[in-house]
């Protein structure tokens, strides 16, 4: 993902994409967001739903902010492409979050990873989800 779009997601969802290390410093997800720009909207939609769910939990739990971050808050461990689809690995998920991520991963196999237009999985050494136009450019 382009640095501009990656930074936009990190700034929009710091609760998901940053962690507090053992020194109390905030760190961004280790491997970055390793997918094409075309999946930005899928990731953005998943994150807004995950964070809304987290806010609902925050209102119900009587935990300190640190306890909430460590035990409840969903945190991205890695976001990448694998076998032509989005893979969004997280820490601290529940059934609802896993459902959101399964939907996002499923949607990614029908959206061009490069441009975001409708696409399909293409084989040829490496499976990629591309639209017809991006397939020709490849």
C-alpha positions in Angstrom: 0.0 0.0 0.0 1.2 3.5 -0.7 2.7 5.3 2.3 0.0 7.9 2.0 -2.9 5.5 2.3 -1.1 3.4 4.9 -0.5 6.5 7.1 -4.2 7.5 6.6 -5.3 4.2 8.0 -2.9 4.3 10.9 -3.9 7.9 11.8 -7.6 7.0 11.4 -7.4 3.8 13.5 -4.4 4.2 15.9 -6.2 1.8 18.4 -5.9 -1.0 15.8 -2.6 -0.2 14.1 -0.4 0.9 17.1 0.8 -0.8 20.2 2.3 0.3 23.4 5.7 -1.3 23.9 7.3 -2.3 27.2 8.8 1.3 27.4 5.3 2.9 27.1 6.1 4.1 23.5 3.6 3.7 20.7 4.7 1.5 17.8 3.0 1.0 14.4 2.2 -2.5 13.3 5.5 -4.3 12.5 5.2 -5.2 8.9 3.1 -2.3 7.6 0.1 -2.9 5.4 1.4 -5.2 2.7 -1.4 -5.0 0.1 -2.2 -2.9 -3.0 -4.1 0.4 -2.8 -7.2 -1.2 -4.3 -8.0 -2.8 -1.1 -7.9 0.4 1.0 -11.7 0.7 1.1 -12.1 -2.9 2.3 -9.6 -2.4 5.1 -11.1 1.0 6.0 -14.6 -0.5 6.2 -13.4 -3.4 8.3 -11.5 -1.1 10.7 -14.4 1.3 11.2 -16.7 -1.7 12.1 -14.1 -3.2 14.4 -13.4 0.1 16.2 -17.1 0.7 16.6 -17.4 -2.7 18.2 -14.5 -1.9 20.5 -16.1 1.3 21.6 -19.2 -0.6 22.5 -17.1 -3.0 24.6 -15.2 -0.1 26.2 -18.5 1.3 27.5 -19.4 -2.0 29.2 -16.0 -3.0 30.7 -14.7 -1.6 33.9 -11.0 -1.8 33.0 -8.2 0.7 33.0 -7.2 1.9 29.5 -4.1 -0.2 29.7 -6.0 -3.3 30.7 -8.5 -2.7 27.9 -5.7 -2.3 25.3 -4.0 -5.5 26.5 -7.0 -7.8 26.8 -9.9 -6.5 24.7 -8.8 -4.0 22.0 -8.3 -5.7 18.6 -4.7 -5.0 17.4 -3.4 -5.7 13.9 -0.5 -8.0 13.9 -0.1 -8.2 10.1 -2.0 -7.2 7.1 -0.9 -8.8 3.8 -1.9 -10.5 0.6 -1.8 -14.3 0.5 -3.1 -16.6 -2.3 -4.7 -13.6 -4.0 -6.7 -12.5 -0.9 -6.5 -10.1 2.0 -5.2 -11.6 5.2 -5.7 -9.5 8.4 -4.1 -11.2 11.4 -5.0 -9.7 14.8 -4.6 -10.1 18.5 -7.6 -9.9 20.8 -10.6 -10.8 18.6 -14.0 -12.2 19.3 -16.6 -13.8 17.1 -17.9 -10.5 15.8 -14.4 -9.2 14.8 -13.6 -12.6 13.2 -16.8 -12.2 11.2 -15.8 -8.7 10.0 -12.4 -10.0 8.9 -13.8 -13.0 7.2 -16.1 -10.7 5.2 -13.3 -8.4 4.3 -11.1 -11.3 3.2 -13.9 -12.7 1.1 -14.6 -9.3 -0.5 -10.9 -8.9 -1.4 -11.1 -11.9 -3.8 -13.6 -9.9 -5.9 -11.8 -6.5 -5.9 -8.7 -5.6 -7.8 -5.8 -5.2 -5.4 -4.2 -2.5 -7.6 -7.1 -0.2 -8.4 -10.2 -1.3 -6.5 -12.4 -2.1 -9.5 -14.2 -5.4 -9.7 -11.7 -8.2 -10.2 -11.1 -11.9 -10.1 -8.3 -14.2 -9.0 -5.7 -14.7 -11.7 -3.2 -17.5 -11.7 0.2 -17.6 -13.3 3.0 -18.3 -10.8 1.5 -16.0 -8.2 -2.3 -15.7 -7.5 -3.4 -12.1 -7.7 -6.8 -10.6 -7.7 -6.9 -8.1 -10.6 -9.4 -6.5 -12.9 -9.1 -7.1 -16.7 -7.2 -3.7 -17.2 -4.6 -4.4 -14.4 -4.2 -7.9 -15.7 -3.2 -6.6 -19.1 -0.8 -4.1 -17.5 0.9 -6.9 -15.5 
